Amino acid sequence: MELRRYYTTALEDWVTRFYTRLKIFRPEDISPLIISRKLGIFLREKPFPSTHQVVGRFRCIVIDSRLSKEEKREAFFHELCHVLRHVGIQSIMPAAFRELQERDANHFTKYAAIPFHMLRFIDWDEPYIIEQMSNMFKVTPELCEKRLSQIKNRTMIKL
């Protein structure tokens, strides 16, 4: 795959700058526990749907303990996006604004889980590339498929 033809989105660039500031340069550097500690976010696991809370300077992410390790990681990125990039109480905001925040969090999850500046670690000739990506980035094969499809689509577009 020709990554030189790949163009990044503003959100991907934001994630790259965010990770660079946190000194996260390789897939094994991506750790929800370390990220949350560096940002002063309390991270907990409880047996109920993943959520986040921001009250003044207090920030907390609660991950559903019933999820697989990979799903927990993805849930962390989703909730982290809400903590870092969003404001307001979703239950009382207009549906369109809530949908916009959810779409942003879903894109953020793909970019934070498999960031652009780490695509160089992927063996693009690997016949089992989804499994390779899933093992490398510790996320579900479904998320890897979505990210890989996105990467392929963007490298085919000629500007």
LUMKE-29407 format. One record per residue: residue in three letters; y, x, z negated of N, C-alpha, C, O, CB in turn. Coordinates in steps of 0.02 Angstrom, whole numbers. Last residue first. Glycine has a CB too. Layout:
// LUMKE-29407
{ALA, {Y, X, Z}, {Y, X, Z}, {Y, X, Z}, {Y, X, Z}, {Y, X, Z}} ...
//
This chain:
// LUMKE-29407
{LEU, {678, -295, 272}, {749, -311, 259}, {792, -284, 315}, {853, -293, 313}, {773, -283, 193}} {LYS, {524, -370, 280}, {567, -318, 309}, {640, -340, 299}, {659, -396, 316}, {550, -306, 385}} {ILE, {390, -393, 171}, {455, -418, 194}, {497, -361, 220}, {505, -310, 187}, {492, -454, 136}} {MET, {281, -331, 118}, {276, -355, 187}, {343, -379, 215}, {351, -384, 275}, {225, -411, 192}} {THR, {306, -307, -12}, {302, -248, 31}, {298, -269, 104}, {309, -227, 149}, {242, -205, 12}} {ARG, {302, -434, -68}, {366, -400, -63}, {364, -338, -20}, {416, -317, 7}, {390, -381, -132}} {ASN, {165, -465, -62}, {214, -506, -26}, {280, -470, -18}, {311, -475, 35}, {225, -572, -63}} {LYS, {112, -368, -150}, {93, -368, -79}, {144, -408, -38}, {164, -386, 16}, {23, -398, -69}} {ILE, {171, -410, -270}, {184, -343, -244}, {169, -340, -169}, {209, -315, -130}, {142, -289, -281}} {GLN, {113, -537, -285}, {186, -529, -282}, {205, -462, -250}, {250, -459, -208}, {217, -536, -352}} {SER, {-21, -502, -297}, {1, -545, -241}, {76, -538, -231}, {100, -534, -174}, {-18, -618, -255}} {LEU, {-14, -431, -417}, {-34, -397, -356}, {-13, -437, -294}, {11, -408, -245}, {-110, -386, -355}} {ARG, {22, -533, -505}, {67, -476, -495}, {50, -440, -430}, {95, -420, -393}, {63, -427, -555}} {LYS, {-89, -618, -495}, {-22, -643, -480}, {26, -585, -465}, {65, -588, -417}, {5, -685, -539}} {GLU, {-191, -531, -537}, {-193, -560, -470}, {-125, -585, -450}, {-104, -574, -393}, {-244, -618, -468}} {CYS, {-151, -507, -669}, {-153, -451, -621}, {-154, -478, -550}, {-120, -450, -506}, {-215, -407, -633}} {LEU, {-170, -632, -724}, {-102, -605, -721}, {-99, -548, -670}, {-50, -542, -633}, {-79, -581, -791}} {GLU, {-310, -638, -710}, {-267, -688, -678}, {-196, -663, -672}, {-164, -672, -620}, {-268, -753, -718}} {PRO, {-360, -538, -792}, {-365, -530, -719}, {-320, -579, -682}, {-294, -564, -628}, {-438, -539, -697}} {THR, {-247, -508, -930}, {-300, -546, -897}, {-302, -531, -822}, {-250, -514, -792}, {-289, -621, -908}} {VAL, {-216, -338, -987}, {-197, -408, -977}, {-253, -443, -938}, {-300, -410, -915}, {-129, -414, -939}} {LYS, {-211, -196, -996}, {-238, -237, -1051}, {-214, -310, -1048}, {-194, -339, -1098}, {-218, -207, -1118}} {PHE, {-183, -107, -898}, {-126, -139, -930}, {-145, -187, -986}, {-102, -216, -1019}, {-86, -176, -878}} {MET, {-313, -60, -864}, {-257, -13, -875}, {-201, -45, -915}, {-173, -14, -961}, {-231, 10, -808}} {ASN, {-390, -175, -848}, {-408, -125, -898}, {-349, -79, -915}, {-339, -62, -973}, {-467, -84, -874}} {SER, {-319, -237, -743}, {-331, -273, -805}, {-348, -225, -862}, {-323, -233, -918}, {-388, -323, -796}} {MET, {-327, -140, -642}, {-262, -158, -670}, {-270, -192, -738}, {-233, -178, -785}, {-224, -204, -622}} {GLN, {-467, -141, -620}, {-433, -79, -639}, {-366, -95, -673}, {-351, -68, -726}, {-421, -34, -577}} {GLU, {-485, -273, -581}, {-517, -250, -643}, {-484, -186, -668}, {-473, -177, -728}, {-593, -238, -631}} {ILE, {-412, -267, -461}, {-393, -315, -514}, {-422, -293, -581}, {-387, -295, -632}, {-419, -386, -496}} {ILE, {-479, -170, -384}, {-411, -157, -409}, {-390, -205, -465}, {-355, -184, -511}, {-362, -162, -351}} {TYR, {-603, -124, -333}, {-599, -172, -388}, {-531, -165, -423}, {-528, -154, -483}, {-657, -161, -439}} {PRO, {-579, -25, -239}, {-604, -90, -216}, {-602, -144, -270}, {-598, -203, -254}, {-676, -81, -192}} {GLU, {-432, 70, -235}, {-487, 49, -278}, {-513, -20, -254}, {-474, -67, -250}, {-465, 46, -353}} {ASP, {-318, 106, -175}, {-378, 106, -133}, {-440, 84, -172}, {-494, 79, -143}, {-389, 175, -104}} {TRP, {-221, 113, -270}, {-216, 58, -222}, {-276, 54, -176}, {-285, 4, -141}, {-153, 65, -181}} {ASP, {-224, 142, -429}, {-259, 169, -371}, {-265, 112, -320}, {-307, 68, -327}, {-331, 198, -391}} {ILE, {-74, 149, -522}, {-128, 107, -494}, {-158, 142, -433}, {-122, 169, -391}, {-100, 37, -474}} {PHE, {34, 220, -559}, {-29, 237, -593}, {-88, 198, -565}, {-146, 212, -582}, {-23, 224, -667}} {ARG, {143, 166, -496}, {117, 229, -469}, {51, 249, -501}, {15, 291, -474}, {168, 285, -478}} {LEU, {186, 63, -573}, {143, 46, -517}, {111, 109, -487}, {58, 105, -455}, {182, 9, -463}} {MET, {278, 85, -670}, {210, 107, -684}, {162, 91, -627}, {102, 104, -633}, {185, 74, -748}} {HIS, {398, 30, -636}, {396, 103, -642}, {327, 130, -660}, {317, 191, -665}, {446, 126, -694}} {PHE, {366, -109, -640}, {374, -74, -577}, {366, 2, -584}, {332, 34, -545}, {442, -89, -548}} {PRO, {242, -160, -764}, {310, -143, -741}, {311, -101, -677}, {265, -63, -662}, {347, -106, -795}} {ILE, {154, -270, -816}, {138, -224, -762}, {205, -204, -730}, {222, -228, -676}, {88, -256, -709}} {ALA, {216, -336, -923}, {146, -318, -928}, {126, -265, -877}, {88, -219, -892}, {102, -380, -919}} {ALA, {344, -358, -877}, {335, -319, -939}, {263, -296, -946}, {251, -241, -973}, {356, -360, -1000}} {TYR, {320, -436, -764}, {354, -372, -757}, {346, -328, -819}, {341, -267, -813}, {428, -384, -744}} {LYS, {253, -549, -816}, {222, -508, -763}, {253, -439, -760}, {218, -389, -755}, {228, -543, -694}} {THR, {352, -592, -908}, {284, -575, -931}, {249, -531, -879}, {219, -481, -897}, {243, -639, -944}} {PHE, {459, -626, -826}, {465, -569, -872}, {396, -546, -895}, {384, -485, -899}, {508, -588, -934}} {HIS, {408, -743, -768}, {421, -683, -727}, {424, -621, -770}, {395, -569, -754}, {486, -691, -686}} {ASN, {406, -822, -885}, {344, -810, -847}, {351, -750, -801}, {305, -710, -795}, {326, -872, -805}} {ALA, {540, -823, -922}, {491, -793, -967}, {425, -779, -931}, {392, -729, -945}, {478, -840, -1028}} {ASP, {594, -894, -813}, {616, -825, -826}, {564, -789, -871}, {547, -732, -858}, {685, -825, -861}} {ARG, {531, -1017, -833}, {519, -980, -771}, {537, -906, -780}, {501, -861, -759}, {559, -1011, -711}} {GLU, {588, -1051, -956}, {516, -1041, -951}, {498, -1002, -888}, {455, -959, -890}, {480, -1108, -951}} {GLN, {723, -1065, -921}, {703, -1014, -969}, {628, -1000, -965}, {608, -942, -971}, {722, -1037, -1040}} {LEU, {711, -1173, -831}, {738, -1109, -808}, {718, -1053, -855}, {697, -999, -833}, {814, -1112, -802}} {GLU, {667, -1273, -918}, {624, -1251, -863}, {646, -1183, -836}, {605, -1141, -819}, {623, -1303, -807}} {ARG, {782, -1287, -996}, {719, -1265, -1028}, {671, -1239, -974}, {639, -1187, -985}, {687, -1324, -1067}} {PHE, {868, -1336, -900}, {883, -1272, -931}, {821, -1243, -964}, {808, -1183, -961}, {940, -1279, -983}} {ALA, {806, -1458, -869}, {816, -1409, -816}, {830, -1339, -846}, {806, -1289, -819}, {874, -1430, -770}} {ALA, {811, -1528, -993}, {747, -1507, -964}, {756, -1453, -912}, {716, -1406, -910}, {712, -1567, -933}} {PRO, {934, -1476, -1113}, {915, -1514, -1053}, {852, -1485, -1021}, {841, -1424, -1023}, {973, -1514, -1003}} {MET, {875, -1446, -1283}, {914, -1428, -1223}, {892, -1470, -1163}, {836, -1497, -1163}, {907, -1352, -1207}} {ILE, {797, -1466, -1392}, {855, -1510, -1385}, {897, -1493, -1323}, {949, -1524, -1312}, {898, -1505, -1446}} {SER, {692, -1376, -1387}, {675, -1447, -1397}, {735, -1494, -1389}, {727, -1554, -1379}, {646, -1456, -1466}} {GLN, {751, -1249, -1378}, {723, -1281, -1318}, {710, -1355, -1327}, {717, -1393, -1279}, {659, -1246, -1299}} {ILE, {900, -1199, -1434}, {838, -1230, -1460}, {809, -1271, -1403}, {838, -1321, -1382}, {852, -1274, -1524}} {GLY, {977, -1043, -1385}, {971, -1115, -1390}, {903, -1136, -1417}, {856, -1097, -1421}, {982, -1147, -1323}} {VAL, {946, -909, -1269}, {980, -938, -1327}, {966, -1012, -1328}, {947, -1042, -1277}, {1057, -923, -1327}} {HIS, {858, -762, -1209}, {875, -833, -1210}, {909, -855, -1275}, {901, -824, -1328}, {813, -875, -1200}} {ARG, {817, -629, -1214}, {858, -652, -1158}, {883, -724, -1163}, {927, -743, -1124}, {819, -645, -1096}} {LEU, {737, -594, -1326}, {786, -547, -1299}, {836, -577, -1251}, {893, -554, -1248}, {750, -492, -1264}} {VAL, {657, -707, -1354}, {695, -675, -1407}, {752, -632, -1378}, {808, -634, -1403}, {649, -631, -1451}} {HIS, {598, -734, -1229}, {640, -784, -1261}, {685, -752, -1315}, {744, -769, -1319}, {596, -839, -1293}} {CYS, {526, -614, -1213}, {579, -632, -1166}, {626, -683, -1197}, {687, -677, -1192}, {549, -660, -1100}} {LEU, {433, -627, -1315}, {483, -573, -1318}, {541, -589, -1271}, {599, -577, -1288}, {451, -505, -1300}} {GLU, {352, -728, -1267}, {396, -743, -1324}, {449, -689, -1331}, {506, -705, -1351}, {355, -747, -1389}} {HIS, {290, -655, -1162}, {325, -718, -1149}, {375, -733, -1205}, {433, -749, -1192}, {273, -776, -1143}} {PHE, {232, -548, -1229}, {285, -535, -1180}, {325, -598, -1166}, {386, -596, -1159}, {254, -508, -1114}} {PHE, {138, -620, -1309}, {191, -579, -1339}, {248, -568, -1291}, {306, -577, -1309}, {162, -512, -1362}} {ALA, {55, -674, -1213}, {95, -720, -1254}, {152, -681, -1288}, {208, -707, -1294}, {51, -755, -1308}} {GLU, {-5, -556, -1169}, {37, -594, -1123}, {82, -643, -1161}, {140, -652, -1143}, {-7, -632, -1074}} {ARG, {-75, -524, -1287}, {-26, -477, -1258}, {22, -513, -1212}, {83, -503, -1215}, {-62, -420, -1220}} {LYS, {-160, -632, -1297}, {-111, -619, -1351}, {-56, -573, -1325}, {3, -584, -1339}, {-146, -587, -1412}} {GLU, {-239, -614, -1185}, {-195, -672, -1188}, {-142, -664, -1242}, {-85, -685, -1233}, {-236, -736, -1201}} {GLU, {-308, -498, -1225}, {-266, -497, -1165}, {-216, -555, -1165}, {-157, -547, -1148}, {-309, -500, -1102}} {LYS, {-379, -543, -1337}, {-331, -487, -1343}, {-282, -487, -1285}, {-222, -477, -1294}, {-368, -419, -1346}} {SER, {-379, -725, -1336}, {-410, -660, -1325}, {-357, -606, -1332}, {-297, -621, -1333}, {-445, -657, -1254}} {LEU, {-317, -834, -1470}, {-318, -808, -1402}, {-358, -743, -1397}, {-368, -709, -1447}, {-247, -798, -1376}} {ARG, {-299, -868, -1600}, {-360, -892, -1568}, {-368, -867, -1496}, {-420, -877, -1465}, {-361, -968, -1568}} {SER, {-175, -832, -1646}, {-231, -788, -1662}, {-297, -808, -1629}, {-344, -770, -1628}, {-241, -787, -1738}} {ASP, {-30, -840, -1560}, {-89, -880, -1575}, {-149, -834, -1585}, {-171, -801, -1538}, {-102, -932, -1518}} {ILE, {105, -752, -1633}, {56, -757, -1579}, {-4, -796, -1603}, {-28, -787, -1659}, {35, -687, -1553}} {VAL, {271, -759, -1667}, {206, -777, -1694}, {160, -789, -1634}, {174, -831, -1591}, {209, -840, -1741}} {ILE, {409, -660, -1695}, {364, -685, -1643}, {297, -698, -1677}, {270, -655, -1712}, {356, -635, -1582}} {CYS, {574, -660, -1756}, {503, -661, -1769}, {465, -689, -1709}, {488, -737, -1677}, {487, -703, -1833}} {ARG, {723, -603, -1826}, {687, -619, -1765}, {612, -611, -1778}, {590, -562, -1808}, {710, -573, -1706}} {PHE, {878, -618, -1906}, {805, -622, -1914}, {772, -643, -1849}, {791, -693, -1819}, {786, -672, -1971}} {ARG, {1011, -630, -1887}, {981, -566, -1869}, {905, -565, -1876}, {872, -517, -1855}, {1011, -511, -1912}} {GLY, {1002, -798, -1851}, {1048, -743, -1866}, {1018, -678, -1842}, {1001, -671, -1783}, {1063, -740, -1941}} {VAL, {848, -826, -1810}, {896, -856, -1855}, {942, -799, -1878}, {923, -757, -1918}, {861, -892, -1917}} {VAL, {726, -858, -1699}, {784, -815, -1708}, {833, -854, -1751}, {858, -907, -1732}, {816, -795, -1638}} {GLN, {556, -860, -1663}, {610, -887, -1704}, {665, -835, -1709}, {652, -776, -1722}, {584, -909, -1774}} {HIS, {421, -915, -1558}, {468, -865, -1582}, {521, -900, -1624}, {529, -961, -1621}, {500, -825, -1522}} {THR, {244, -940, -1531}, {314, -962, -1535}, {357, -903, -1556}, {332, -848, -1571}, {322, -1021, -1584}} {SER, {81, -1001, -1490}, {129, -946, -1495}, {200, -972, -1492}, {215, -1020, -1456}, {118, -895, -1439}} {PRO, {-5, -1127, -1585}, {26, -1103, -1522}, {80, -1050, -1534}, {120, -1054, -1581}, {56, -1161, -1484}} {PHE, {-102, -1056, -1722}, {-66, -1111, -1690}, {-28, -1084, -1629}, {-21, -1023, -1623}, {-16, -1147, -1740}} {PRO, {-155, -960, -1822}, {-196, -1003, -1778}, {-158, -1066, -1755}, {-181, -1122, -1767}, {-259, -1023, -1815}} {LYS, {-53, -812, -1806}, {-72, -872, -1843}, {-112, -917, -1796}, {-102, -913, -1735}, {-9, -909, -1872}} {GLU, {18, -654, -1821}, {-32, -695, -1787}, {-52, -752, -1833}, {-67, -741, -1892}, {-95, -652, -1767}} {ARG, {181, -578, -1801}, {127, -607, -1841}, {78, -643, -1796}, {94, -660, -1739}, {155, -656, -1894}} {LEU, {314, -471, -1811}, {260, -493, -1768}, {202, -516, -1811}, {177, -478, -1852}, {238, -438, -1718}} {PHE, {488, -459, -1819}, {427, -469, -1856}, {374, -498, -1809}, {389, -545, -1771}, {438, -517, -1918}} {ILE, {583, -338, -1739}, {556, -406, -1733}, {492, -410, -1774}, {447, -369, -1765}, {544, -426, -1658}} {GLY, {646, -217, -1718}, {657, -252, -1781}, {636, -325, -1778}, {666, -368, -1809}, {730, -248, -1800}} {LEU, {616, -143, -1609}, {669, -193, -1601}, {684, -231, -1665}, {728, -274, -1667}, {650, -241, -1546}} {LYS, {511, -64, -1651}, {572, -31, -1627}, {631, -79, -1622}, {688, -59, -1630}, {559, 1, -1559}} {ARG, {417, -168, -1678}, {444, -125, -1732}, {509, -92, -1711}, {558, -92, -1750}, {393, -71, -1753}} {SER, {391, -217, -1549}, {421, -260, -1599}, {450, -220, -1657}, {503, -237, -1683}, {370, -311, -1625}} {ILE, {334, -101, -1491}, {395, -132, -1463}, {429, -175, -1515}, {490, -170, -1524}, {378, -173, -1401}} {ILE, {221, -84, -1573}, {273, -33, -1572}, {339, -61, -1545}, {392, -47, -1572}, {251, 28, -1530}} {LEU, {151, -204, -1543}, {167, -186, -1612}, {224, -135, -1614}, {271, -143, -1653}, {105, -157, -1647}} {PRO, {134, -201, -1402}, {174, -253, -1434}, {195, -235, -1506}, {252, -250, -1526}, {135, -319, -1435}} {SER, {146, -60, -1308}, {114, -85, -1369}, {158, -139, -1400}, {214, -124, -1422}, {101, -27, -1419}} {ILE, {133, 48, -1183}, {152, -22, -1194}, {113, -50, -1253}, {52, -61, -1247}, {139, -65, -1129}} {ASP, {80, 170, -1161}, {138, 167, -1206}, {158, 96, -1223}, {195, 84, -1270}, {197, 203, -1173}} {GLU, {-16, 158, -1064}, {-39, 162, -1134}, {18, 162, -1184}, {6, 155, -1244}, {-81, 225, -1143}} {PRO, {64, 160, -947}, {32, 98, -970}, {9, 101, -1043}, {15, 51, -1079}, {-27, 83, -926}} {ARG, {218, 252, -979}, {150, 247, -953}, {116, 185, -980}, {137, 159, -1032}, {108, 311, -972}} {PHE, {343, 246, -1039}, {338, 271, -971}, {269, 264, -939}, {263, 268, -878}, {356, 343, -971}} {ILE, {455, 205, -1152}, {390, 179, -1129}, {385, 196, -1055}, {419, 166, -1013}, {384, 101, -1141}} {LYS, {574, 224, -1224}, {530, 281, -1208}, {459, 258, -1192}, {410, 287, -1215}, {529, 330, -1266}} {LEU, {663, 123, -1232}, {613, 125, -1286}, {563, 183, -1276}, {516, 191, -1315}, {575, 59, -1289}} {ARG, {733, 143, -1115}, {769, 151, -1179}, {720, 157, -1237}, {734, 192, -1286}, {817, 92, -1191}} {THR, {630, 107, -1027}, {655, 176, -1028}, {692, 191, -1093}, {683, 244, -1123}, {701, 189, -968}} {TYR, {620, -30, -1050}, {564, 14, -1068}, {587, 87, -1071}, {564, 125, -1115}, {507, 7, -1018}} {PHE, {747, -69, -999}, {727, -86, -1067}, {671, -38, -1091}, {676, -10, -1145}, {703, -159, -1072}} {ARG, {737, -29, -865}, {789, 1, -909}, {771, -10, -983}, {779, 35, -1024}, {859, -29, -893}} {THR, {631, -114, -827}, {625, -41, -821}, {676, -6, -866}, {659, 42, -901}, {634, -18, -748}} {VAL, {688, -241, -848}, {629, -220, -887}, {621, -144, -885}, {605, -114, -936}, {565, -254, -860}} {TRP, {790, -235, -752}, {808, -245, -822}, {750, -221, -866}, {760, -185, -915}, {824, -320, -837}} {ASP, {715, -229, -635}, {759, -173, -653}, {778, -176, -726}, {781, -124, -760}, {822, -173, -609}} {GLU, {658, -356, -642}, {615, -297, -644}, {655, -235, -664}, {633, -194, -703}, {581, -286, -576}} {LEU, {775, -433, -629}, {736, -437, -691}, {689, -377, -697}, {681, -350, -752}, {696, -502, -694}} {ALA, {814, -404, -499}, {859, -385, -554}, {821, -386, -621}, {833, -343, -664}, {919, -434, -558}} {THR, {669, -341, -412}, {717, -393, -430}, {762, -368, -486}, {748, -316, -516}, {680, -459, -451}} {THR, {635, -213, -290}, {632, -242, -357}, {683, -298, -365}, {733, -301, -329}, {643, -187, -410}} {TYR, {538, -195, -145}, {604, -201, -175}, {598, -236, -242}, {559, -283, -250}, {653, -240, -128}} {TYR, {434, -83, -58}, {440, -135, -110}, {511, -136, -136}, {541, -84, -149}, {389, -121, -168}} {ARG, {418, 23, 21}, {447, -36, 53}, {457, -93, 2}, {485, -146, 19}, {403, -60, 110}} {ARG, {353, 111, -57}, {422, 129, -39}, {457, 70, -5}, {518, 68, -3}, {422, 190, 8}} {LEU, {224, 68, -67}, {272, 47, -118}, {343, 65, -102}, {390, 37, -131}, {253, 77, -185}} {GLU, {111, 24, 37}, {173, 63, 41}, {225, 38, -9}, {263, -9, 5}, {202, 60, 114}} {MET, {-59, 42, 0}, {0, 0, 0}, {62, 45, 0}, {64, 96, -33}, {0, -48, -61}} 
//
